[in-house]
């Protein structure tokens, strides 16, 4: 049997999703705690109306859990800050863009993380 190069996960937090009204835009992330004390994060952000633009990342290694959340927020805010243009962009997509950026803001107590999906 060949040794695996896969990192040993000691805890998977599950997938956490931020959703706009009607699910017109979503941004989500999954954090895994590794046996060596580091973390992995994978992210996805997308519009589910209009142009359907989106992106995802493979698992990316981070030193701390806070780094994982910060990376997610930076990438999601960047995606939803891009100008929307083209004939397939809808008013619903523009509204979802504004709402998502608001959901991704730091509030009085910082970004409030959603509960993991079941």
C-alpha positions as CSV (number, residue, x, y, z in Angstrom):
1,X,0.0,0.0,0.0
2,X,1.3,3.4,-1.0
3,X,1.5,6.2,1.6
4,X,-1.0,8.9,1.0
5,X,0.1,12.5,0.4
6,X,-3.3,13.7,1.5
7,X,-3.2,15.8,4.7
8,X,-4.9,14.2,7.8
9,X,-8.1,16.1,8.6
10,X,-9.0,16.0,12.2
11,X,-12.2,18.1,11.9
12,X,-14.3,19.3,9.0
13,X,-16.5,22.3,9.9
14,X,-18.9,21.7,7.0
15,X,-19.9,24.1,4.3
16,X,-21.0,27.6,5.4
17,X,-23.1,29.6,2.9
18,X,-24.1,33.3,2.7
19,X,-27.2,33.7,0.6
20,X,-29.0,36.7,-0.8
21,X,-32.8,36.8,-1.0
22,X,-34.2,34.1,-3.2
23,X,-30.6,32.6,-3.5
24,X,-29.8,34.9,-6.4
25,X,-26.2,35.0,-5.2
26,X,-24.3,32.7,-2.9
27,X,-20.8,32.6,-1.3
28,X,-19.6,29.7,0.7
29,X,-16.6,28.2,2.3
30,X,-15.5,25.0,4.0
31,X,-12.7,24.9,6.6
32,X,-10.8,21.7,7.6
33,X,-8.6,21.5,10.6
34,X,-5.5,19.4,9.9
35,X,-3.5,17.2,12.2
36,X,-0.4,19.4,11.9
37,X,-2.3,22.4,13.2
38,X,-2.8,24.1,9.9
39,X,-6.1,24.5,8.0
40,X,-7.5,24.1,4.5
41,X,-10.2,26.3,3.0
42,X,-12.2,25.9,-0.2
43,X,-14.5,28.6,-1.4
44,X,-17.2,29.2,-4.0
45,X,-19.0,32.5,-5.0
46,X,-21.6,32.8,-7.7
47,X,-24.6,34.5,-9.1
48,X,-27.6,32.2,-9.7
49,X,-29.4,34.6,-12.1
50,X,-28.4,36.8,-15.0
51,X,-24.9,36.0,-16.2
52,X,-24.4,33.1,-13.7
53,X,-20.8,34.3,-13.1
54,X,-19.0,32.4,-10.4
55,X,-15.7,30.9,-9.3
56,X,-14.4,28.3,-6.9
57,X,-11.1,27.4,-5.4
58,X,-9.5,24.1,-4.5
59,X,-8.4,23.5,-0.9
60,X,-5.9,26.1,0.0
61,X,-3.5,25.8,3.0
62,X,-3.6,28.4,5.7
63,X,-1.9,28.8,9.0
64,X,-4.9,29.8,11.0
65,X,-8.7,29.6,10.9
66,X,-8.9,33.4,10.9
67,X,-6.7,33.4,7.8
68,X,-9.3,31.1,6.1
69,X,-12.2,33.4,6.8
70,X,-10.2,36.4,5.8
71,X,-9.2,34.8,2.5
72,X,-12.9,33.8,1.8
73,X,-14.1,37.4,2.5
74,X,-11.4,38.9,0.3
75,X,-12.1,36.6,-2.6
76,X,-15.9,36.9,-2.3
77,X,-15.9,40.7,-1.9
78,X,-13.6,40.9,-5.0
79,X,-15.9,38.7,-7.0
80,X,-19.1,40.6,-6.1
81,X,-17.4,44.0,-6.5
82,X,-16.7,43.4,-10.2
83,X,-18.8,45.6,-12.6
84,X,-21.7,43.7,-14.2
85,X,-22.1,44.2,-17.9
86,X,-23.4,42.4,-20.9
87,X,-26.8,41.5,-22.3
88,X,-27.5,38.6,-19.9
89,X,-27.1,40.7,-16.7
90,X,-30.5,41.2,-15.1
91,X,-31.8,43.7,-12.6
92,X,-32.2,40.8,-10.1
93,X,-28.4,40.2,-10.5
94,X,-27.6,43.8,-9.8
95,X,-29.8,43.7,-6.7
96,X,-28.2,40.5,-5.5
97,X,-24.7,42.0,-6.0
98,X,-25.5,44.9,-3.7
99,X,-27.2,42.7,-1.1
100,X,-24.2,40.2,-1.1
101,X,-21.7,43.0,-0.6
102,X,-23.8,44.2,2.3
103,X,-23.9,40.6,3.8
104,X,-20.1,40.3,3.5
105,X,-19.4,43.6,5.3
106,X,-17.9,43.7,8.8
107,X,-20.6,44.6,11.2
108,X,-20.2,46.0,14.7
109,X,-18.7,42.7,15.8
110,X,-17.0,41.8,12.5
111,X,-18.3,39.3,9.9
112,X,-20.9,37.1,11.4
113,X,-20.3,33.6,10.1
114,X,-23.2,31.5,9.0
115,X,-23.9,28.1,10.6
116,X,-22.6,25.1,8.6
117,X,-25.1,23.4,6.3
118,X,-26.4,20.1,7.6
